[in-house]
């Protein structure tokens, strides 16, 4: 049972460390920040749509009330025309015409309030639209910066890996081995040259004479020797 708890504890530790590493990763943090900004942007666009819908409704109410006011005024005029033509009693015509004019004023007041409210909502919509455009530009800028940072991070990681490999090569002693090998070769060459000198020292006078007699001078050397003998007055063949 104890081992089970220990394994669970180790598993919890590893998960916690992974979560911490993920949290501390600047790229992942930036990606999460951009997702949060996009979520805020979507919410803001929803609010903007609602504000614009209210503004549209208020403007429609203002227009409707203006039209209704004009209609009441037209009806009041028709009532007065009927009164004038004798088709309608004067008192009744004036009562109805006055009522129509009263309603016309009510409609105009409603139209004025709706117009004012519409202007307020329209101003709010414009402000919200500006903030949304700014937020869009910010999100776009952050996305572009993230692309650049990802590329730079990848390049930095590759460079770091290569530098680490180069560092390992230097510390592995490869250069030291090459220096040792060069020193050994130079020592062998010097030793061979020394043995050659010793072999020359062992030659007797007879050996030198025989070597001189058997040696064939190069044509250029022979000509040079003949010219020197002639200059010194030594007969040819001497």
C-alpha positions as CSV (number, residue, x, y, z in Angstrom):
1,X,0.0,0.0,0.0
2,X,2.9,2.3,0.9
3,X,4.4,1.8,-2.6
4,X,1.1,2.7,-4.2
5,X,1.0,6.0,-2.3
6,X,4.6,6.7,-3.2
7,X,3.9,6.1,-6.9
8,X,0.9,8.4,-6.7
9,X,3.0,11.1,-5.0
10,X,5.7,10.8,-7.7
11,X,3.0,11.0,-10.4
12,X,1.6,14.1,-8.8
13,X,5.0,15.7,-8.6
14,X,5.8,15.0,-12.2
15,X,2.4,16.5,-13.3
16,X,2.9,19.5,-11.1
17,X,6.4,20.1,-12.6
18,X,5.0,19.7,-16.1
19,X,2.3,22.2,-15.4
20,X,4.8,24.6,-13.9
21,X,7.1,24.2,-16.9
22,X,4.1,24.8,-19.2
23,X,3.1,27.8,-17.2
24,X,6.6,29.3,-17.3
25,X,7.0,28.8,-21.0
26,X,6.8,32.3,-22.4
27,X,5.5,31.1,-25.8
28,X,2.7,29.1,-24.3
29,X,1.9,32.1,-22.0
30,X,1.8,34.4,-24.9
31,X,-0.4,32.0,-26.9
32,X,-2.8,31.9,-23.9
33,X,-2.7,35.7,-23.6
34,X,-3.7,36.0,-27.3
35,X,-6.5,33.4,-26.8
36,X,-7.8,35.5,-23.9
37,X,-7.6,38.7,-26.0
38,X,-9.6,37.0,-28.8
39,X,-12.2,35.9,-26.3
40,X,-12.5,39.4,-25.0
41,X,-12.7,40.6,-28.6
42,X,-15.6,38.2,-29.4
43,X,-17.4,39.4,-26.2
44,X,-16.8,43.0,-27.2
45,X,-18.2,42.4,-30.7
46,X,-21.3,40.8,-29.1
47,X,-21.7,43.9,-26.9
48,X,-21.2,46.2,-30.0
49,X,-23.9,44.3,-31.9
50,X,-26.3,44.8,-29.0
51,X,-25.6,48.5,-28.7
52,X,-26.0,48.9,-32.5
53,X,-29.3,47.0,-32.4
54,X,-30.6,49.3,-29.7
55,X,-29.5,52.3,-31.7
56,X,-31.2,51.0,-34.8
57,X,-34.4,50.4,-32.8
58,X,-34.3,53.9,-31.3
59,X,-33.8,55.5,-34.7
60,X,-36.7,53.5,-36.1
61,X,-38.9,54.6,-33.2
62,X,-37.9,58.2,-33.8
63,X,-38.8,57.9,-37.5
64,X,-42.1,56.1,-36.7
65,X,-43.1,58.8,-34.3
66,X,-42.2,61.5,-36.8
67,X,-44.4,59.7,-39.4
68,X,-47.2,59.3,-36.9
69,X,-47.0,63.0,-36.0
70,X,-47.3,63.9,-39.6
71,X,-50.2,61.6,-40.0
72,X,-52.1,63.1,-37.0
73,X,-51.5,66.5,-38.5
74,X,-52.8,65.4,-41.8
75,X,-55.9,64.0,-40.1
76,X,-56.5,67.2,-38.2
77,X,-56.4,69.1,-41.5
78,X,-58.9,66.7,-43.1
79,X,-61.2,67.2,-40.1
80,X,-61.0,70.9,-40.5
81,X,-61.6,70.6,-44.2
82,X,-64.7,68.5,-43.5
83,X,-65.9,71.2,-41.1
84,X,-65.2,73.8,-43.7
85,X,-67.2,71.9,-46.3
86,X,-70.1,71.4,-43.8
87,X,-69.6,67.6,-43.7
88,X,-68.7,67.7,-40.0
89,X,-70.0,69.6,-37.1
90,X,-67.7,72.4,-36.2
91,X,-67.5,71.5,-32.5
92,X,-66.9,67.9,-33.2
93,X,-64.4,68.6,-35.9
94,X,-62.4,71.0,-33.7
95,X,-62.5,68.5,-30.8
96,X,-61.2,65.7,-33.0
97,X,-58.7,67.9,-34.7
98,X,-57.5,69.1,-31.2
99,X,-57.1,65.5,-30.1
100,X,-55.2,64.7,-33.3
101,X,-52.9,67.7,-32.7
102,X,-52.4,66.6,-29.1
103,X,-51.3,63.1,-30.2
104,X,-49.1,64.7,-32.8
105,X,-47.3,66.6,-30.1
106,X,-47.0,63.3,-28.1
107,X,-45.5,61.6,-31.1
108,X,-43.1,64.5,-31.7
109,X,-42.0,64.3,-28.0
110,X,-41.4,60.6,-28.3
111,X,-39.5,61.1,-31.6
112,X,-37.3,63.7,-29.9
113,X,-36.5,61.4,-26.9
114,X,-35.9,58.5,-29.3
115,X,-33.6,60.7,-31.4
116,X,-31.6,61.8,-28.3
117,X,-31.4,58.2,-27.1
118,X,-30.3,57.1,-30.5
119,X,-27.6,59.7,-30.7
120,X,-26.3,58.5,-27.3
121,X,-26.3,54.9,-28.3
122,X,-24.8,55.7,-31.6
123,X,-22.0,57.6,-29.8
124,X,-21.4,54.6,-27.5
125,X,-21.4,52.3,-30.5
126,X,-18.8,54.4,-32.2
127,X,-16.6,54.4,-29.1
128,X,-17.0,50.7,-28.7
129,X,-16.2,50.2,-32.4
130,X,-13.0,52.2,-32.0
131,X,-11.9,50.1,-29.0
132,X,-12.7,46.9,-30.9
133,X,-10.6,48.0,-33.9
134,X,-7.8,48.8,-31.5
135,X,-8.1,45.4,-29.8
136,X,-8.1,43.8,-33.3
137,X,-4.9,45.6,-34.2
138,X,-3.4,44.6,-30.9
139,X,-4.3,40.9,-31.4
140,X,-2.9,41.0,-34.9
141,X,0.3,42.6,-33.7
142,X,0.7,40.1,-30.9
143,X,0.1,37.2,-33.4
144,X,2.8,38.6,-35.7
145,X,5.2,39.1,-32.8
146,X,4.5,35.6,-31.7
147,X,5.4,34.2,-35.1
148,X,8.6,36.2,-35.1
149,X,9.5,35.1,-31.5
150,X,8.8,31.5,-32.3
151,X,11.2,31.6,-35.2
152,X,13.8,33.4,-33.1
153,X,13.3,30.9,-30.3
154,X,13.8,28.0,-32.7
155,X,16.9,29.5,-34.2
156,X,18.3,30.2,-30.7
157,X,17.6,26.6,-29.6
158,X,19.3,25.3,-32.7
159,X,22.3,27.6,-32.2
160,X,22.5,26.6,-28.6
161,X,22.4,22.9,-29.5
162,X,25.2,23.4,-32.1
163,X,27.3,25.4,-29.7
164,X,26.9,22.8,-27.0
165,X,28.0,20.1,-29.5
166,X,31.0,22.2,-30.5
167,X,31.8,22.7,-26.8
168,X,31.7,19.0,-26.3
169,X,34.0,18.4,-29.2
170,X,36.6,20.8,-27.7
171,X,36.3,19.2,-24.3
172,X,36.5,15.7,-25.6
173,X,40.2,16.0,-26.1
174,X,40.1,15.6,-29.9
175,X,42.4,18.6,-30.3
176,X,44.7,17.3,-27.6
177,X,44.9,13.9,-29.4
178,X,45.8,15.6,-32.7
179,X,48.6,17.6,-31.0
180,X,49.9,14.4,-29.4
181,X,49.9,12.7,-32.8
182,X,51.7,15.6,-34.4
183,X,54.3,15.6,-31.8
184,X,54.8,11.8,-32.2
185,X,55.2,12.2,-36.0
186,X,57.7,14.9,-35.6
187,X,59.7,12.8,-33.1
188,X,59.7,9.8,-35.5
189,X,60.9,12.1,-38.4
190,X,63.7,13.5,-36.2
191,X,64.7,10.0,-35.1
192,X,64.8,8.8,-38.7
193,X,67.0,11.7,-39.7
194,X,69.3,10.9,-36.8
195,X,69.6,7.3,-37.9
196,X,70.4,8.5,-41.4
197,X,73.3,10.7,-40.1
198,X,74.7,7.7,-38.2
199,X,74.7,5.6,-41.3
200,X,76.6,8.3,-43.2
201,X,79.1,8.4,-40.4
202,X,79.9,4.7,-40.7
203,X,81.2,5.1,-44.3
204,X,84.9,4.5,-44.8
205,X,87.2,6.5,-47.1
206,X,87.0,3.6,-49.6
207,X,83.3,3.8,-49.5
208,X,83.3,7.5,-50.2
209,X,85.8,7.0,-53.1
210,X,83.7,4.2,-54.6
211,X,80.6,6.3,-54.2
212,X,82.3,9.2,-55.9
213,X,83.5,7.0,-58.8
214,X,80.1,5.4,-59.2
215,X,78.1,8.5,-58.9
216,X,76.9,9.9,-62.2
217,X,76.9,13.7,-62.2
218,X,73.8,15.3,-63.7
219,X,74.5,16.9,-67.1
220,X,73.9,20.3,-65.7
221,X,76.4,19.7,-62.9
222,X,79.0,18.3,-65.4
223,X,78.8,21.3,-67.6
224,X,79.1,23.6,-64.6
225,X,82.2,21.7,-63.5
226,X,83.8,21.9,-67.0
227,X,83.2,25.6,-67.0
228,X,84.8,26.0,-63.6
229,X,87.8,24.0,-64.7
230,X,88.2,26.0,-67.8
231,X,88.0,29.2,-65.8
232,X,90.7,27.9,-63.5
233,X,92.9,26.7,-66.3
234,X,92.6,23.0,-65.5
235,X,92.8,20.7,-68.5
236,X,89.7,18.7,-69.4
237,X,89.6,15.2,-68.0
238,X,91.8,16.2,-65.0
